[in-house]
């Protein structure tokens, strides 16, 4: 695994009111190689290496899942909206085609 791959940042609002719809912003460090680019020095193709599976859990419930392809940019950033109706962990799990699994959990505590 290349250095730095899988570093994750999740940003939530500073305060969350119960029942509020909040924006969740997440960034993961990943090269997201398509398999079509060539190394400029060696002229050989750079092997495909990208995230293909993203799952989001709120508490024990899977709230969304997406299948990604080679069309997602390097260091993907995603934003989604969540109704913060309970105190529970929010966990995002990314999986790549080389078997890498990267996850980050943050606590949501509505007031």
N, CA, C and O atoms as CSV, one atom per row, in Angstrom:
chain,resi,resn,atom,element,x,y,z
A,1,UNK,N,N,0.848,-1.171,0.000
A,1,UNK,CA,C,0.000,0.000,0.000
A,1,UNK,C,C,0.898,1.240,0.000
A,1,UNK,O,O,1.791,1.360,0.839
A,2,UNK,N,N,0.662,2.162,-0.938
A,2,UNK,CA,C,1.461,3.386,-0.966
A,2,UNK,C,C,1.298,4.202,0.313
A,2,UNK,O,O,0.268,4.135,0.984
A,3,UNK,N,N,2.322,4.963,0.632
A,3,UNK,CA,C,2.322,5.766,1.852
A,3,UNK,C,C,1.149,6.755,1.851
A,3,UNK,O,O,0.880,7.412,0.845
A,4,UNK,N,N,0.463,6.850,2.985
A,4,UNK,CA,C,-0.622,7.808,3.139
A,4,UNK,C,C,-1.984,7.333,2.687
A,4,UNK,O,O,-2.986,7.985,2.976
A,5,UNK,N,N,-2.050,6.216,1.986
A,5,UNK,CA,C,-3.339,5.719,1.509
A,5,UNK,C,C,-4.211,5.361,2.712
A,5,UNK,O,O,-3.757,4.719,3.659
A,6,UNK,N,N,-5.461,5.787,2.652
A,6,UNK,CA,C,-6.395,5.444,3.707
A,6,UNK,C,C,-6.513,6.489,4.805
A,6,UNK,O,O,-7.262,6.290,5.762
A,7,UNK,N,N,-5.794,7.593,4.690
A,7,UNK,CA,C,-5.942,8.670,5.673
A,7,UNK,C,C,-7.315,9.300,5.455
A,7,UNK,O,O,-7.673,9.654,4.331
A,8,UNK,N,N,-8.079,9.437,6.536
A,8,UNK,CA,C,-9.480,9.852,6.427
A,8,UNK,C,C,-9.760,11.062,7.298
A,8,UNK,O,O,-9.256,11.169,8.416
A,9,UNK,N,N,-10.572,11.973,6.771
A,9,UNK,CA,C,-11.077,13.103,7.537
A,9,UNK,C,C,-12.593,13.139,7.361
A,9,UNK,O,O,-13.099,13.033,6.244
A,10,UNK,N,N,-13.308,13.288,8.468
A,10,UNK,CA,C,-14.761,13.458,8.420
A,10,UNK,C,C,-15.083,14.752,9.152
A,10,UNK,O,O,-14.629,14.974,10.274
A,11,UNK,N,N,-15.860,15.590,8.515
A,11,UNK,CA,C,-16.245,16.865,9.120
A,11,UNK,C,C,-17.756,16.901,9.329
A,11,UNK,O,O,-18.543,16.617,8.427
A,12,UNK,N,N,-18.128,17.264,10.562
A,12,UNK,CA,C,-19.527,17.435,10.952
A,12,UNK,C,C,-19.711,18.866,11.455
A,12,UNK,O,O,-18.730,19.534,11.783
A,13,UNK,N,N,-20.965,19.346,11.521
A,13,UNK,CA,C,-21.184,20.657,12.143
A,13,UNK,C,C,-20.737,20.624,13.609
A,13,UNK,O,O,-20.742,19.568,14.240
A,14,UNK,N,N,-20.352,21.785,14.141
A,14,UNK,CA,C,-19.884,21.850,15.529
A,14,UNK,C,C,-20.989,21.495,16.508
A,14,UNK,O,O,-20.743,20.806,17.498
A,15,UNK,N,N,-22.195,21.954,16.243
A,15,UNK,CA,C,-23.336,21.594,17.095
A,15,UNK,C,C,-24.415,20.980,16.220
A,15,UNK,O,O,-24.636,21.390,15.081
A,16,UNK,N,N,-25.076,19.987,16.787
A,16,UNK,CA,C,-26.122,19.265,16.067
A,16,UNK,C,C,-27.353,19.200,16.967
A,16,UNK,O,O,-27.274,18.760,18.114
A,17,UNK,N,N,-28.477,19.639,16.437
A,17,UNK,CA,C,-29.732,19.543,17.178
A,17,UNK,C,C,-30.456,18.268,16.780
A,17,UNK,O,O,-30.382,17.843,15.627
A,18,UNK,N,N,-31.153,17.660,17.725
A,18,UNK,CA,C,-31.868,16.419,17.459
A,18,UNK,C,C,-32.891,16.647,16.340
A,18,UNK,O,O,-33.692,17.580,16.394
A,19,UNK,N,N,-32.847,15.781,15.335
A,19,UNK,CA,C,-33.752,15.866,14.202
A,19,UNK,C,C,-33.249,16.748,13.068
A,19,UNK,O,O,-33.872,16.810,12.008
A,20,UNK,N,N,-32.135,17.424,13.279
A,20,UNK,CA,C,-31.563,18.309,12.263
A,20,UNK,C,C,-30.955,17.492,11.125
A,20,UNK,O,O,-30.353,16.444,11.356
A,21,UNK,N,N,-31.115,17.975,9.911
A,21,UNK,CA,C,-30.449,17.360,8.767
A,21,UNK,C,C,-29.094,18.050,8.634
A,21,UNK,O,O,-29.016,19.263,8.439
A,22,UNK,N,N,-28.037,17.263,8.741
A,22,UNK,CA,C,-26.677,17.814,8.722
A,22,UNK,C,C,-25.914,17.338,7.492
A,22,UNK,O,O,-26.201,16.282,6.928
A,23,UNK,N,N,-24.943,18.139,7.095
A,23,UNK,CA,C,-24.036,17.755,6.011
A,23,UNK,C,C,-22.844,17.031,6.623
A,23,UNK,O,O,-22.204,17.529,7.549
A,24,UNK,N,N,-22.562,15.854,6.093
A,24,UNK,CA,C,-21.390,15.084,6.503
A,24,UNK,C,C,-20.418,15.142,5.330
A,24,UNK,O,O,-20.768,14.783,4.205
A,25,UNK,N,N,-19.199,15.596,5.600
A,25,UNK,CA,C,-18.181,15.722,4.556
A,25,UNK,C,C,-17.035,14.781,4.882
A,25,UNK,O,O,-16.519,14.780,6.000
A,26,UNK,N,N,-16.643,13.990,3.913
A,26,UNK,CA,C,-15.588,13.001,4.151
A,26,UNK,C,C,-14.573,13.033,3.008
A,26,UNK,O,O,-14.925,13.179,1.838
A,27,UNK,N,N,-13.309,12.891,3.388
A,27,UNK,CA,C,-12.207,12.875,2.432
A,27,UNK,C,C,-11.312,11.692,2.766
A,27,UNK,O,O,-10.975,11.471,3.929
A,28,UNK,N,N,-10.927,10.934,1.747
A,28,UNK,CA,C,-9.993,9.825,1.952
A,28,UNK,C,C,-8.835,9.976,0.975
A,28,UNK,O,O,-9.029,10.291,-0.199
A,29,UNK,N,N,-7.630,9.747,1.479
A,29,UNK,CA,C,-6.445,9.796,0.631
A,29,UNK,C,C,-6.319,8.458,-0.095
A,29,UNK,O,O,-6.164,7.413,0.536
A,30,UNK,N,N,-6.386,8.501,-1.417
A,30,UNK,CA,C,-6.276,7.288,-2.230
A,30,UNK,C,C,-5.925,7.701,-3.661
A,30,UNK,O,O,-6.481,8.677,-4.164
A,31,UNK,N,N,-5.012,6.979,-4.332
A,31,UNK,CA,C,-4.579,7.385,-5.672
A,31,UNK,C,C,-5.644,7.226,-6.759
A,31,UNK,O,O,-5.620,7.954,-7.751
A,32,UNK,N,N,-6.562,6.301,-6.590
A,32,UNK,CA,C,-7.650,6.092,-7.549
A,32,UNK,C,C,-7.134,5.969,-8.989
A,32,UNK,O,O,-7.551,6.714,-9.875
A,33,UNK,N,N,-6.238,5.036,-9.199
A,33,UNK,CA,C,-5.665,4.811,-10.532
A,33,UNK,C,C,-6.632,4.005,-11.409
A,33,UNK,O,O,-7.199,3.008,-10.963
A,34,UNK,N,N,-6.811,4.438,-12.631
A,34,UNK,CA,C,-7.758,3.800,-13.553
A,34,UNK,C,C,-7.208,2.540,-14.211
A,34,UNK,O,O,-7.972,1.663,-14.614
A,35,UNK,N,N,-5.894,2.448,-14.318
A,35,UNK,CA,C,-5.284,1.350,-15.061
A,35,UNK,C,C,-4.996,1.735,-16.504
A,35,UNK,O,O,-4.464,0.929,-17.268
A,36,UNK,N,N,-5.347,2.974,-16.887
A,36,UNK,CA,C,-5.129,3.449,-18.261
A,36,UNK,C,C,-3.939,4.393,-18.391
A,36,UNK,O,O,-3.406,4.573,-19.486
A,37,UNK,N,N,-3.521,4.996,-17.281
A,37,UNK,CA,C,-2.393,5.930,-17.345
A,37,UNK,C,C,-1.070,5.178,-17.457
A,37,UNK,O,O,-0.947,4.035,-17.017
A,38,UNK,N,N,-0.092,5.842,-18.052
A,38,UNK,CA,C,1.251,5.264,-18.159
A,38,UNK,C,C,2.227,6.054,-17.300
A,38,UNK,O,O,2.103,7.268,-17.138
A,39,UNK,N,N,3.197,5.336,-16.757
A,39,UNK,CA,C,4.292,5.975,-16.044
A,39,UNK,C,C,5.111,6.735,-17.083
A,39,UNK,O,O,5.529,6.161,-18.089
A,40,UNK,N,N,5.340,8.021,-16.841
A,40,UNK,CA,C,6.046,8.851,-17.826
A,40,UNK,C,C,7.478,8.406,-18.072
A,40,UNK,O,O,7.999,8.577,-19.174
A,41,UNK,N,N,8.123,7.833,-17.054
A,41,UNK,CA,C,9.510,7.403,-17.211
A,41,UNK,C,C,9.621,6.037,-17.886
A,41,UNK,O,O,10.399,5.862,-18.824
A,42,UNK,N,N,8.832,5.066,-17.398
A,42,UNK,CA,C,8.960,3.697,-17.902
A,42,UNK,C,C,8.050,3.397,-19.087
A,42,UNK,O,O,8.261,2.414,-19.798
A,43,UNK,N,N,7.042,4.235,-19.305
A,43,UNK,CA,C,6.045,4.058,-20.371
A,43,UNK,C,C,5.149,2.837,-20.147
A,43,UNK,O,O,4.386,2.456,-21.035
A,44,UNK,N,N,5.240,2.223,-18.957
A,44,UNK,CA,C,4.380,1.083,-18.629
A,44,UNK,C,C,3.097,1.580,-17.971
A,44,UNK,O,O,3.088,2.608,-17.293
A,45,UNK,N,N,2.018,0.835,-18.183
A,45,UNK,CA,C,0.747,1.206,-17.569
A,45,UNK,C,C,0.832,1.093,-16.050
A,45,UNK,O,O,1.430,0.161,-15.513
A,46,UNK,N,N,0.223,2.061,-15.373
A,46,UNK,CA,C,0.118,2.027,-13.912
A,46,UNK,C,C,-1.089,1.143,-13.605
A,46,UNK,O,O,-2.183,1.414,-14.099
A,47,UNK,N,N,-0.917,0.096,-12.803
A,47,UNK,CA,C,-2.030,-0.828,-12.540
A,47,UNK,C,C,-3.224,-0.131,-11.885
A,47,UNK,O,O,-3.059,0.822,-11.124
A,48,UNK,N,N,-4.406,-0.613,-12.188
A,48,UNK,CA,C,-5.629,-0.087,-11.588
A,48,UNK,C,C,-5.572,-0.257,-10.077
A,48,UNK,O,O,-5.118,-1.280,-9.564
A,49,UNK,N,N,-6.043,0.768,-9.379
A,49,UNK,CA,C,-6.048,0.750,-7.916
A,49,UNK,C,C,-7.030,1.819,-7.465
A,49,UNK,O,O,-6.680,2.995,-7.370
A,50,UNK,N,N,-8.249,1.409,-7.190
A,50,UNK,CA,C,-9.276,2.387,-6.845
A,50,UNK,C,C,-10.273,1.813,-5.833
A,50,UNK,O,O,-10.406,0.599,-5.679
A,51,UNK,N,N,-10.957,2.719,-5.160
A,51,UNK,CA,C,-12.008,2.342,-4.219
A,51,UNK,C,C,-13.227,1.935,-5.038
A,51,UNK,O,O,-13.636,2.636,-5.963
A,52,UNK,N,N,-13.799,0.786,-4.680
A,52,UNK,CA,C,-14.962,0.318,-5.433
A,52,UNK,C,C,-16.205,0.097,-4.565
A,52,UNK,O,O,-17.258,-0.276,-5.081
A,53,UNK,N,N,-16.092,0.321,-3.261
A,53,UNK,CA,C,-17.215,0.029,-2.375
A,53,UNK,C,C,-17.196,0.998,-1.188
A,53,UNK,O,O,-16.192,1.109,-0.484
A,54,UNK,N,N,-18.307,1.690,-0.976
A,54,UNK,CA,C,-18.405,2.628,0.141
A,54,UNK,C,C,-19.709,2.350,0.891
A,54,UNK,O,O,-20.783,2.312,0.290
A,55,UNK,N,N,-19.605,2.159,2.196
A,55,UNK,CA,C,-20.779,1.911,3.031
A,55,UNK,C,C,-20.775,2.891,4.199
A,55,UNK,O,O,-19.727,3.195,4.770
A,56,UNK,N,N,-21.973,3.381,4.547
A,56,UNK,CA,C,-22.116,4.320,5.654
A,56,UNK,C,C,-23.123,3.744,6.643
A,56,UNK,O,O,-24.230,3.354,6.273
A,57,UNK,N,N,-22.715,3.699,7.907
A,57,UNK,CA,C,-23.561,3.163,8.981
A,57,UNK,C,C,-23.822,4.264,10.007
A,57,UNK,O,O,-22.925,5.027,10.366
A,58,UNK,N,N,-25.072,4.326,10.468
A,58,UNK,CA,C,-25.440,5.239,11.558
A,58,UNK,C,C,-26.010,4.360,12.650
A,58,UNK,O,O,-27.086,3.781,12.502
A,59,UNK,N,N,-25.277,4.266,13.752
A,59,UNK,CA,C,-25.607,3.238,14.738
A,59,UNK,C,C,-25.282,1.897,14.103
A,59,UNK,O,O,-24.211,1.737,13.519
A,60,UNK,N,N,-26.171,0.945,14.205
A,60,UNK,CA,C,-25.958,-0.379,13.593
A,60,UNK,C,C,-26.613,-0.504,12.231
A,60,UNK,O,O,-26.606,-1.583,11.639
A,61,UNK,N,N,-27.179,0.585,11.724
A,61,UNK,CA,C,-27.951,0.538,10.480
A,61,UNK,C,C,-27.137,1.034,9.289
A,61,UNK,O,O,-26.531,2.105,9.338
A,62,UNK,N,N,-27.131,0.240,8.216
A,62,UNK,CA,C,-26.526,0.676,6.959
A,62,UNK,C,C,-27.466,1.717,6.367
A,62,UNK,O,O,-28.611,1.403,6.042
A,63,UNK,N,N,-26.992,2.960,6.223
A,63,UNK,CA,C,-27.883,4.001,5.706
A,63,UNK,C,C,-27.657,4.317,4.237
A,63,UNK,O,O,-28.544,4.854,3.574
A,64,UNK,N,N,-26.484,3.990,3.724
A,64,UNK,CA,C,-26.262,4.132,2.289
A,64,UNK,C,C,-25.068,3.284,1.866
A,64,UNK,O,O,-24.164,3.005,2.654
A,65,UNK,N,N,-25.094,2.892,0.625
A,65,UNK,CA,C,-24.011,2.098,0.039
A,65,UNK,C,C,-23.852,2.546,-1.404
A,65,UNK,O,O,-24.838,2.819,-2.089
A,66,UNK,N,N,-22.614,2.622,-1.860
A,66,UNK,CA,C,-22.397,2.950,-3.268
A,66,UNK,C,C,-21.238,2.138,-3.826
A,66,UNK,O,O,-20.279,1.805,-3.130
A,67,UNK,N,N,-21.368,1.838,-5.099
A,67,UNK,CA,C,-20.317,1.151,-5.838
A,67,UNK,C,C,-19.617,2.199,-6.693
A,67,UNK,O,O,-20.249,2.870,-7.509
A,68,UNK,N,N,-18.319,2.331,-6.502
A,68,UNK,CA,C,-17.550,3.299,-7.263
A,68,UNK,C,C,-16.785,2.592,-8.373
A,68,UNK,O,O,-16.577,1.380,-8.324
A,69,UNK,N,N,-16.366,3.368,-9.382
A,69,UNK,CA,C,-15.604,2.831,-10.507
A,69,UNK,C,C,-14.351,3.676,-10.704
A,69,UNK,O,O,-13.994,4.493,-9.855
A,70,UNK,N,N,-13.705,3.467,-11.816
A,70,UNK,CA,C,-12.477,4.198,-12.126
A,70,UNK,C,C,-12.731,5.683,-12.375
A,70,UNK,O,O,-11.778,6.457,-12.456
A,71,UNK,N,N,-13.976,6.093,-12.496
A,71,UNK,CA,C,-14.301,7.486,-12.832
A,71,UNK,C,C,-14.251,8.436,-11.642
A,71,UNK,O,O,-14.582,9.612,-11.793
A,72,UNK,N,N,-13.849,7.970,-10.468
A,72,UNK,CA,C,-13.774,8.819,-9.280
A,72,UNK,C,C,-12.350,9.358,-9.149
A,72,UNK,O,O,-11.379,8.625,-9.342
A,73,UNK,N,N,-12.236,10.642,-8.821
A,73,UNK,CA,C,-10.938,11.314,-8.796
A,73,UNK,C,C,-10.037,10.864,-7.645
A,73,UNK,O,O,-10.485,10.227,-6.692
A,74,UNK,N,N,-8.777,11.211,-7.762
A,74,UNK,CA,C,-7.798,10.980,-6.706
A,74,UNK,C,C,-8.253,11.674,-5.426
A,74,UNK,O,O,-8.828,12.762,-5.473
A,75,UNK,N,N,-7.992,11.036,-4.279
A,75,UNK,CA,C,-8.376,11.580,-2.973
A,75,UNK,C,C,-9.844,11.995,-2.950
A,75,UNK,O,O,-10.154,13.173,-2.769
A,76,UNK,N,N,-10.743,11.039,-3.131
A,76,UNK,CA,C,-12.163,11.383,-3.257
A,76,UNK,C,C,-12.748,12.071,-2.023
A,76,UNK,O,O,-12.442,11.739,-0.877
A,77,UNK,N,N,-13.595,13.037,-2.321
A,77,UNK,CA,C,-14.310,13.822,-1.316
A,77,UNK,C,C,-15.787,13.574,-1.557
A,77,UNK,O,O,-16.256,13.625,-2.694
A,78,UNK,N,N,-16.516,13.307,-0.488
A,78,UNK,CA,C,-17.954,13.103,-0.640
A,78,UNK,C,C,-18.704,13.874,0.430
A,78,UNK,O,O,-18.216,14.056,1.545
A,79,UNK,N,N,-19.893,14.320,0.075
A,79,UNK,CA,C,-20.787,14.988,1.004
A,79,UNK,C,C,-22.127,14.281,0.926
A,79,UNK,O,O,-22.610,13.971,-0.163
A,80,UNK,N,N,-22.726,14.026,2.077
A,80,UNK,CA,C,-24.085,13.492,2.099
A,80,UNK,C,C,-24.797,14.101,3.291
A,80,UNK,O,O,-24.176,14.690,4.177
A,81,UNK,N,N,-26.096,13.949,3.294
A,81,UNK,CA,C,-26.920,14.560,4.339
A,81,UNK,C,C,-27.545,13.481,5.202
A,81,UNK,O,O,-27.946,12.424,4.713
A,82,UNK,N,N,-27.622,13.766,6.491
A,82,UNK,CA,C,-28.082,12.797,7.473
A,82,UNK,C,C,-29.005,13.478,8.469
A,82,UNK,O,O,-28.708,14.569,8.954
A,83,UNK,N,N,-30.119,12.835,8.771
A,83,UNK,CA,C,-31.002,13.340,9.816
A,83,UNK,C,C,-30.468,12.815,11.143
A,83,UNK,O,O,-30.502,11.611,11.401
A,84,UNK,N,N,-29.979,13.714,11.975
A,84,UNK,CA,C,-29.351,13.350,13.245
A,84,UNK,C,C,-30.432,13.183,14.307
A,84,UNK,O,O,-30.690,14.097,15.090
A,85,UNK,N,N,-31.054,12.023,14.328
A,85,UNK,CA,C,-32.182,11.800,15.233
A,85,UNK,C,C,-31.842,10.942,16.441
A,85,UNK,O,O,-32.717,10.625,17.247
A,86,UNK,N,N,-30.555,10.561,16.573
A,86,UNK,CA,C,-30.161,9.746,17.730
A,86,UNK,C,C,-28.671,9.920,18.013
A,86,UNK,O,O,-27.893,10.303,17.140
A,87,UNK,N,N,-28.299,9.630,19.249
A,87,UNK,CA,C,-26.886,9.598,19.616
A,87,UNK,C,C,-26.349,8.236,19.188
A,87,UNK,O,O,-26.790,7.199,19.683
A,88,UNK,N,N,-25.402,8.254,18.270
A,88,UNK,CA,C,-24.868,7.002,17.735
A,88,UNK,C,C,-23.602,7.284,16.947
A,88,UNK,O,O,-23.372,8.412,16.511
A,89,UNK,N,N,-22.785,6.260,16.764
A,89,UNK,CA,C,-21.606,6.439,15.919
A,89,UNK,C,C,-21.997,6.462,14.439
A,89,UNK,O,O,-22.933,5.786,14.012
A,90,UNK,N,N,-21.258,7.252,13.680
A,90,UNK,CA,C,-21.375,7.269,12.226
A,90,UNK,C,C,-20.082,6.664,11.702
A,90,UNK,O,O,-18.997,7.179,11.973
A,91,UNK,N,N,-20.192,5.584,10.960
A,91,UNK,CA,C,-19.002,4.892,10.448
A,91,UNK,C,C,-19.058,4.839,8.933
A,91,UNK,O,O,-20.078,4.472,8.349
A,92,UNK,N,N,-17.949,5.211,8.299
A,92,UNK,CA,C,-17.830,5.112,6.848
A,92,UNK,C,C,-16.731,4.106,6.549
A,92,UNK,O,O,-15.636,4.181,7.107
A,93,UNK,N,N,-17.034,3.162,5.661
A,93,UNK,CA,C,-16.086,2.108,5.295
A,93,UNK,C,C,-15.856,2.161,3.784
A,93,UNK,O,O,-16.795,2.076,2.993
A,94,UNK,N,N,-14.582,2.303,3.405
A,94,UNK,CA,C,-14.188,2.294,2.006
A,94,UNK,C,C,-13.403,1.009,1.750
A,94,UNK,O,O,-12.580,0.607,2.572
A,95,UNK,N,N,-13.658,0.368,0.613
A,95,UNK,CA,C,-12.898,-0.832,0.226
A,95,UNK,C,C,-12.357,-0.618,-1.177
A,95,UNK,O,O,-13.039,-0.075,-2.046
A,96,UNK,N,N,-11.105,-1.061,-1.387
A,96,UNK,CA,C,-10.542,-0.911,-2.728
A,96,UNK,C,C,-10.341,-2.271,-3.391
A,96,UNK,O,O,-10.515,-3.318,-2.768
A,97,UNK,N,N,-9.971,-2.229,-4.668
A,97,UNK,CA,C,-9.880,-3.466,-5.461
A,97,UNK,C,C,-8.683,-4.329,-5.105
A,97,UNK,O,O,-8.574,-5.459,-5.583
A,98,UNK,N,N,-7.787,-3.821,-4.278
A,98,UNK,CA,C,-6.633,-4.618,-3.843
A,98,UNK,C,C,-6.832,-5.185,-2.439
A,98,UNK,O,O,-5.889,-5.684,-1.825
A,99,UNK,N,N,-8.067,-5.106,-1.937
A,99,UNK,CA,C,-8.363,-5.683,-0.631
A,99,UNK,C,C,-8.199,-4.738,0.539
A,99,UNK,O,O,-8.401,-5.136,1.686
A,100,UNK,N,N,-7.838,-3.499,0.273
A,100,UNK,CA,C,-7.695,-2.518,1.347
A,100,UNK,C,C,-9.054,-2.145,1.923
A,100,UNK,O,O,-10.011,-1.933,1.178
A,101,UNK,N,N,-9.137,-2.065,3.234
A,101,UNK,CA,C,-10.360,-1.637,3.916
A,101,UNK,C,C,-9.972,-0.489,4.840
A,101,UNK,O,O,-9.090,-0.627,5.689
A,102,UNK,N,N,-10.639,0.637,4.663
A,102,UNK,CA,C,-10.328,1.838,5.419
A,102,UNK,C,C,-11.626,2.312,6.066
A,102,UNK,O,O,-12.653,2.416,5.396
A,103,UNK,N,N,-11.584,2.597,7.349
A,103,UNK,CA,C,-12.804,3.046,7.998
A,103,UNK,C,C,-12.515,4.113,9.028
A,103,UNK,O,O,-11.422,4.201,9.587
A,104,UNK,N,N,-13.529,4.917,9.258
A,104,UNK,CA,C,-13.434,5.970,10.267
A,104,UNK,C,C,-14.800,6.085,10.921
A,104,UNK,O,O,-15.834,6.036,10.254
A,105,UNK,N,N,-14.785,6.240,12.241
A,105,UNK,CA,C,-16.022,6.393,13.018
A,105,UNK,C,C,-15.952,7.692,13.785
A,105,UNK,O,O,-14.935,8.019,14.398
A,106,UNK,N,N,-17.054,8.432,13.742
A,106,UNK,CA,C,-17.198,9.648,14.539
A,106,UNK,C,C,-18.508,9.532,15.306
A,106,UNK,O,O,-19.444,8.868,14.861
A,107,UNK,N,N,-18.564,10.169,16.437
A,107,UNK,CA,C,-19.758,10.117,17.271
A,107,UNK,C,C,-20.676,11.295,16.945
A,107,UNK,O,O,-20.224,12.436,16.847
A,108,UNK,N,N,-21.960,11.009,16.779
A,108,UNK,CA,C,-22.953,12.060,16.598
A,108,UNK,C,C,-23.776,12.102,17.877
A,108,UNK,O,O,-24.381,11.110,18.284
A,109,UNK,N,N,-23.783,13.275,18.498
A,109,UNK,CA,C,-24.516,13.457,19.757
A,109,UNK,C,C,-25.406,14.683,19.629
A,109,UNK,O,O,-24.992,15.795,19.956
A,110,UNK,N,N,-26.644,14.479,19.146
A,110,UNK,CA,C,-27.547,15.628,19.023
A,110,UNK,C,C,-27.934,16.178,20.394
A,110,UNK,O,O,-28.007,15.437,21.374
A,111,UNK,N,N,-28.178,17.476,20.447
A,111,UNK,CA,C,-28.576,18.124,21.692
A,111,UNK,C,C,-30.085,18.244,21.781
A,111,UNK,O,O,-30.606,18.767,22.766
